[in-house]
Amino acid sequence: MIIGSLLEDKKIEKRISVTPEIAKKYTDQGFEVILPENYGYHLGIKDEVFVESGVKIHNDENQIIEKAHIIVQLGLITDEKFSKMKDKQILIGSLNPYANQDKINKLLKRNVDVFSLELLPRITRAQSMDILSSQANLAGYKAVLESFAYFEKAIPMMMTAAGTVPAAKVLVVGAGVAGLQAIATAKRMGAIVFATDVRMASKEQVESLGGKFLIVKGAENLETEGGYAKEASDDFKKKQEDLLSETLKKIDIVICTALIPGKKAPVIITSDMINNMKSGSIIYDLAAIQGGNTANTKVDEIIDKNGVKIMGESNILNKLPTSASNLYAKNVFNFVLNLFDKENKKININLEDEIIKKTLIT
């Protein structure tokens, strides 16, 4: 059984799907691993390190497409590359099927089995494969560091002979995995942290990290059975808007993390709210790539609106590619093992397995 990976477009994606540590795990399980030249060179990983882990290096990616039974990636491979894939090959990645439906449909016509790991069910058995959690955790941490780098005041309270510097006030919108890590990171750095979320279960988690949870009066619990947020009613949105409008007047830094899987990100912070914020405040919008949680977010741009800086990147994990790759590669390895029938040494696409059924795009 041969597993391979192809080069990503480094302008878009610096993470890799196979690390030397994980390559060794694959070979220990009986897989053959094939990778292109300089696969991890941009992360400081030389080909020799992969070879020491049992990897076979090819100088022609077409050979990898030709030989591999399974190809593991981050984003979708190019039209040219997937046109060379064969029937019954397997493609595994974080493929954003909602945004890339047309491209994926072409793959399906070629009878390629396509698995998109952001569709994993939220069940205990799938936790070791959960790419959304592992990557969001890092994204929440990095968003805080990025916003603090642009904030032109000290973060913790400092008492000096010349006077006291007050602690920065941070609001985290959305208390999922990314939001909780953002709360923890901001708190560790000495900020006063507030958070809001439509899921009432988040209150206890926020408070356990030292944050203050903002509750909308008469709040309804907007949580799906899978643990994700769902869309709020118009009445709830109005109450949330009123609460946020008052809160934001006192906030220095906002970290936005609110997403609804498969849909445009909800606009939570309006232009009027931003106009009432203090000049010099920062908003970092992790939902930028799905439209953003603010009315003024633009991907990969810093917008200055009345002295408030609003920013959001298409891929913040490109700023932590080594850590993100290590976690992603482990998630993918665990997923592949779940597909692999060890006894018969072959892939078994068992549609009675919820993990396989939910991630297989058909």
C-alpha positions as CSV (number, residue, x, y, z in Angstrom):
1,M,0.0,0.0,0.0
2,I,1.6,3.2,-1.2
3,I,0.9,6.6,0.3
4,G,2.1,9.9,-1.2
5,S,1.7,13.6,-1.1
6,L,2.3,16.4,-3.6
7,L,3.8,19.9,-3.3
8,E,1.3,22.6,-2.2
9,D,1.3,26.1,-3.7
10,K,3.6,27.8,-1.2
11,K,2.0,31.2,-1.8
12,I,-1.3,29.7,-0.4
13,E,-0.2,26.9,1.8
14,K,3.1,26.3,3.7
15,R,1.9,23.4,5.8
16,I,2.7,19.8,4.8
17,S,0.7,16.6,5.2
18,V,3.5,14.2,6.0
19,T,6.3,14.9,8.5
20,P,9.4,12.7,9.1
21,E,7.9,11.5,12.4
22,I,4.6,10.5,10.7
23,A,6.4,9.0,7.7
24,K,8.1,6.6,10.1
25,K,4.7,5.7,11.6
26,Y,3.4,4.9,8.1
27,T,6.3,2.7,7.3
28,D,6.1,0.9,10.6
29,Q,2.5,0.0,9.7
30,G,3.7,-1.5,6.4
31,F,3.0,1.5,4.1
32,E,5.4,2.7,1.5
33,V,5.7,6.5,1.5
34,I,6.7,8.5,-1.6
35,L,7.3,12.3,-1.6
36,P,8.6,14.8,-4.2
37,E,12.0,16.5,-3.9
38,N,12.2,19.4,-1.4
39,Y,8.8,18.5,0.0
40,G,9.6,20.0,3.5
41,Y,12.6,22.1,2.6
42,H,10.8,25.4,3.2
43,L,10.2,24.2,6.8
44,G,13.9,23.3,7.2
45,I,13.3,19.6,6.6
46,K,15.9,18.2,4.2
47,D,15.1,15.2,1.9
48,E,17.7,13.2,3.8
49,V,15.6,13.4,7.0
50,F,12.6,11.9,5.1
51,V,14.8,9.2,3.6
52,E,16.0,8.3,7.1
53,S,12.4,7.8,8.0
54,G,11.9,5.4,5.2
55,V,10.5,7.7,2.5
56,K,11.3,7.3,-1.2
57,I,11.9,10.6,-2.9
58,H,10.8,11.2,-6.5
59,N,11.9,14.0,-8.7
60,D,8.8,13.8,-10.8
61,E,5.4,14.3,-9.2
62,N,3.7,12.4,-12.0
63,Q,5.4,9.3,-10.7
64,I,3.8,9.9,-7.3
65,I,0.3,10.3,-8.8
66,E,0.9,7.2,-10.9
67,K,2.1,5.0,-8.0
68,A,0.2,6.1,-4.9
69,H,-2.9,4.4,-3.7
70,I,-3.6,7.3,-1.3
71,I,-2.7,10.9,-1.8
72,V,-2.8,13.1,1.3
73,Q,-2.9,16.9,1.0
74,L,-4.1,20.1,2.7
75,G,-6.0,21.9,-0.1
76,L,-7.3,20.6,-3.4
77,I,-4.7,19.7,-5.9
78,T,-4.6,21.5,-9.2
79,D,-6.8,20.6,-12.2
80,E,-3.7,19.4,-14.0
81,K,-2.7,17.1,-11.2
82,F,-6.1,15.6,-10.5
83,S,-6.7,15.0,-14.2
84,K,-3.9,12.4,-13.9
85,M,-5.5,10.5,-11.0
86,K,-6.9,7.1,-11.6
87,D,-10.1,5.2,-10.7
88,K,-10.2,4.0,-7.1
89,Q,-7.4,6.2,-6.0
90,I,-8.0,8.0,-2.7
91,L,-7.6,11.7,-2.0
92,I,-7.6,12.9,1.6
93,G,-7.4,16.5,2.7
94,S,-9.1,19.6,4.0
95,L,-10.9,20.3,0.8
96,N,-13.6,22.8,1.8
97,P,-16.3,21.0,-0.3
98,Y,-18.8,23.8,0.1
99,A,-16.5,26.3,-1.7
100,N,-14.9,23.8,-4.1
101,Q,-17.9,21.8,-5.2
102,D,-17.3,22.2,-9.0
103,K,-13.7,21.0,-8.7
104,I,-14.6,18.1,-6.5
105,N,-17.4,17.1,-8.9
106,K,-14.8,16.6,-11.6
107,L,-12.9,14.3,-9.3
108,L,-16.0,12.3,-8.6
109,K,-16.5,11.8,-12.3
110,R,-13.1,10.1,-12.4
111,N,-14.3,7.7,-9.7
112,V,-11.7,8.9,-7.2
113,D,-12.7,8.4,-3.5
114,V,-12.5,11.9,-1.9
115,F,-12.4,12.4,1.9
116,S,-12.6,15.9,3.4
117,L,-11.6,15.9,7.0
118,E,-13.4,19.0,8.1
119,L,-16.6,16.9,7.8
120,L,-15.5,14.6,10.6
121,P,-18.3,13.9,13.1
122,R,-17.8,15.2,16.6
123,I,-17.6,11.9,18.4
124,T,-15.0,10.6,20.8
125,R,-13.5,8.2,18.4
126,A,-12.8,10.9,15.9
127,Q,-11.0,13.3,18.3
128,S,-7.5,12.1,17.2
129,M,-8.4,12.9,13.6
130,D,-10.1,16.3,14.2
131,I,-8.2,18.8,12.0
132,L,-10.6,21.6,12.8
133,S,-9.7,21.4,16.5
134,S,-6.0,21.0,16.1
135,Q,-5.7,23.8,13.6
136,A,-8.1,26.1,15.3
137,N,-6.2,25.8,18.6
138,L,-3.1,27.2,16.9
139,A,-5.1,29.8,15.0
140,G,-6.7,31.2,18.2
141,Y,-3.2,31.5,19.8
142,K,-1.6,33.2,16.8
143,A,-4.5,35.6,16.4
144,V,-3.9,37.0,19.8
145,L,-0.2,37.4,19.2
146,E,-0.9,39.2,15.8
147,S,-3.4,41.6,17.3
148,F,-1.1,42.4,20.3
149,A,1.7,43.1,17.9
150,Y,-0.4,45.9,16.3
151,F,-1.7,47.2,19.5
152,E,0.4,50.2,20.5
153,K,0.0,49.9,24.3
154,A,1.1,47.5,26.9
155,I,-1.1,44.4,27.5
156,P,-0.7,43.7,31.3
157,M,-1.3,46.2,34.1
158,M,2.0,47.8,35.1
159,M,2.5,49.8,38.2
160,T,5.4,52.2,38.0
161,A,6.7,55.2,39.9
162,A,5.4,57.4,37.0
163,G,1.9,55.9,37.3
164,T,-0.2,52.8,36.5
165,V,-0.6,51.4,33.0
166,P,-4.1,49.7,32.9
167,A,-4.4,46.2,31.5
168,A,-5.8,45.9,27.9
169,K,-9.4,44.7,27.6
170,V,-9.9,41.9,25.1
171,L,-13.2,40.6,23.8
172,V,-13.3,37.1,22.1
173,V,-16.4,36.6,19.9
174,G,-17.1,32.9,19.6
175,A,-15.9,30.5,22.3
176,G,-15.1,27.4,20.3
177,V,-11.7,25.8,20.1
178,A,-10.1,28.9,18.6
179,G,-11.9,31.2,20.9
180,L,-11.0,29.3,24.1
181,Q,-7.3,29.2,23.1
182,A,-7.5,33.0,22.4
183,I,-9.0,33.6,25.9
184,A,-6.3,31.5,27.5
185,T,-3.5,33.2,25.6
186,A,-4.7,36.7,26.2
187,K,-5.2,35.9,29.9
188,R,-1.7,34.5,30.2
189,M,-0.4,37.8,28.8
190,G,-2.1,39.8,31.4
191,A,-5.2,41.1,29.6
192,I,-8.7,41.4,31.1
193,V,-10.7,39.0,28.9
194,F,-14.4,39.0,28.0
195,A,-16.2,36.5,25.7
196,T,-19.5,35.9,24.0
197,D,-21.0,32.9,22.3
198,V,-24.5,31.7,21.2
199,R,-23.9,28.3,22.9
200,M,-24.7,28.5,26.7
201,A,-22.4,25.6,27.3
202,S,-19.5,27.9,26.6
203,K,-20.1,30.0,29.7
204,E,-18.5,27.4,32.1
205,Q,-15.5,26.9,29.7
206,V,-14.9,30.6,29.4
207,E,-15.0,31.2,33.1
208,S,-12.7,28.2,33.8
209,L,-10.0,30.1,31.8
210,G,-10.5,33.3,33.7
211,G,-12.7,35.1,31.2
212,K,-16.0,36.9,31.8
213,F,-18.9,35.6,29.8
214,L,-21.3,38.1,28.4
215,I,-24.9,36.8,28.5
216,V,-27.7,38.1,26.3
217,K,-30.9,38.4,28.3
218,G,-33.3,35.6,27.6
219,A,-30.6,33.8,25.6
220,E,-31.5,30.7,23.7
221,N,-29.0,27.9,23.4
222,L,-28.0,27.8,19.8
223,E,-26.0,24.6,19.6
224,T,-26.4,21.8,17.2
225,E,-26.3,18.1,18.2
226,G,-22.8,18.0,16.8
227,G,-21.6,20.8,19.1
228,Y,-21.4,23.5,16.5
229,A,-23.1,26.9,16.6
230,K,-26.2,27.4,14.5
231,E,-27.8,30.5,13.2
232,A,-29.5,32.8,15.7
233,S,-33.1,34.2,15.5
234,D,-33.6,37.9,14.5
235,D,-34.7,38.6,18.1
236,F,-31.5,37.1,19.6
237,K,-29.4,38.9,17.0
238,K,-30.9,42.3,18.1
239,K,-30.3,41.6,21.8
240,Q,-26.7,40.5,21.1
241,E,-26.2,43.6,19.0
242,D,-27.3,45.9,21.8
243,L,-25.0,44.1,24.3
244,L,-22.0,44.2,22.0
245,S,-22.6,47.9,21.1
246,E,-22.1,48.9,24.7
247,T,-19.3,46.4,25.5
248,L,-17.2,47.4,22.4
249,K,-17.0,51.0,23.6
250,K,-14.7,49.8,26.4
251,I,-12.7,47.1,24.5
252,D,-9.2,47.5,23.2
253,I,-8.8,44.3,21.2
254,V,-11.4,42.0,19.6
255,I,-10.7,38.4,18.4
256,C,-13.5,37.2,16.1
257,T,-13.8,33.4,15.7
258,A,-17.5,32.8,15.0
259,L,-18.2,30.4,12.2
260,I,-21.1,28.2,11.0
261,P,-19.8,25.1,9.1
262,G,-20.5,25.3,5.4
263,K,-22.0,28.8,5.5
264,K,-20.9,32.4,5.2
265,A,-19.6,33.7,8.6
266,P,-22.2,35.7,10.5
267,V,-21.7,39.5,10.6
268,I,-21.7,40.2,14.3
269,I,-19.8,43.5,14.5
270,T,-21.5,46.3,12.4
271,S,-19.9,49.4,11.0
272,D,-21.8,51.5,13.6
273,M,-20.3,49.4,16.4
274,I,-16.8,50.0,15.0
275,N,-17.4,53.7,14.7
276,N,-18.1,53.8,18.5
277,M,-14.9,51.9,19.4
278,K,-11.9,53.7,20.8
279,S,-9.3,54.9,18.2
280,G,-6.3,52.6,18.4
281,S,-8.4,49.5,19.0
282,I,-7.7,46.3,17.1
283,I,-10.0,43.7,15.6
284,Y,-8.5,40.4,14.4
285,D,-11.1,38.4,12.3
286,L,-10.3,34.7,12.1
287,A,-13.5,34.3,10.1
288,A,-12.2,36.5,7.3
289,I,-11.8,33.7,4.7
290,Q,-15.6,33.0,5.1
291,G,-16.7,36.6,4.8
292,G,-15.8,37.8,8.2
293,N,-17.5,38.6,11.5
294,T,-17.3,42.3,10.9
295,A,-19.0,44.4,8.2
296,N,-15.6,45.8,7.2
297,T,-13.3,42.8,7.1
298,K,-11.2,42.2,4.0
299,V,-9.0,39.2,3.5
300,D,-5.3,39.8,3.8
301,E,-5.8,43.6,4.2
302,I,-5.6,45.9,7.2
303,I,-8.5,48.2,7.2
304,D,-8.3,51.4,9.2
305,K,-11.8,52.6,10.1
306,N,-11.8,55.8,12.3
307,G,-8.5,54.6,13.9
308,V,-9.7,51.1,14.5
309,K,-7.6,48.5,12.7
310,I,-9.5,45.5,11.3
311,M,-7.4,42.5,9.9
312,G,-7.9,38.9,8.9
313,E,-5.7,36.6,6.9
314,S,-6.6,33.9,4.3
315,N,-4.4,31.4,6.2
316,I,-3.0,32.5,9.6
317,L,-1.5,29.0,10.0
318,N,1.1,29.9,7.3
319,K,2.7,31.8,10.2
320,L,2.9,28.6,12.3
321,P,3.5,26.0,9.5
322,T,5.8,23.7,11.4
323,S,3.5,23.3,14.5
324,A,0.4,23.2,12.3
325,S,2.0,20.5,10.0
326,N,2.9,18.3,13.0
327,L,-0.6,18.3,14.2
328,Y,-2.3,18.0,10.8
329,A,0.0,15.1,9.8
330,K,-1.0,13.2,13.0
331,N,-4.7,13.8,12.3
332,V,-4.3,12.4,8.8
333,F,-2.3,9.4,9.9
334,N,-5.0,8.5,12.4
335,F,-7.7,8.8,9.7
336,V,-5.7,6.6,7.3
337,L,-5.3,3.9,10.0
338,N,-9.1,3.9,10.5
339,L,-9.4,3.2,6.8
340,F,-6.8,0.5,6.7
341,D,-7.7,-3.2,7.2
342,K,-4.5,-4.4,8.8
343,E,-5.4,-8.1,8.5
344,N,-5.9,-8.0,4.7
345,K,-3.4,-5.1,4.1
346,K,-5.9,-3.1,2.1
347,I,-8.2,0.0,2.4
348,N,-11.7,-0.8,3.6
349,I,-14.2,1.9,2.9
350,N,-16.8,0.8,5.4
351,L,-19.8,3.0,5.1
352,E,-21.2,1.6,8.4
353,D,-18.4,3.6,10.1
354,E,-19.7,7.0,10.9
355,I,-16.3,8.6,10.5
356,I,-15.9,7.2,6.9
357,K,-19.5,7.9,5.9
358,K,-19.5,11.5,7.0
359,T,-16.1,12.4,5.4
360,L,-16.5,10.6,2.1
361,I,-17.8,13.1,-0.5
362,T,-20.2,11.4,-2.9
